[in-house]
């Protein structure tokens, strides 16, 4: 679910890039690794991202494997929120991408916002109306 934290991350990442490609996780990928159904379809999420002025290209990705994605898109860096720094998956990603000269850049995370929190808050807000 797209929120202000995502927008800030994308706009911040664009400052480091000549060309910014944003990957939107496929609905099927989200179901497999998060064990959740998406609230907004992959096509709608991709359309939102494609319409951001800081984004040059948006692709729907069906894998978390950044090496596989690198082989397809030949990027120089991957950007992720700094709340993931030290996470086992992202430490592994750093190691896996190093031979390709790809940097993993941790950008400031927006506190007190996440798709998980919004999933809880939205039903509560609807009930209050």
JOWOWO-V76463 format. One record per helix or strand of 2 or more residues. SS is the DSSP state (~ for helix, > for strand). FROM is the first residue (numbers start at 0). TO is the last residue. If there is no record, write none. Layout:
<<SS,FROM,TO> <SS,FROM,TO>>
This chain:
<<~,3,13> <>,20,24> <~,26,33> <~,41,49> <>,56,60> <~,65,72> <>,76,80> <~,81,83> <~,87,97> <>,102,106> <~,114,127>>
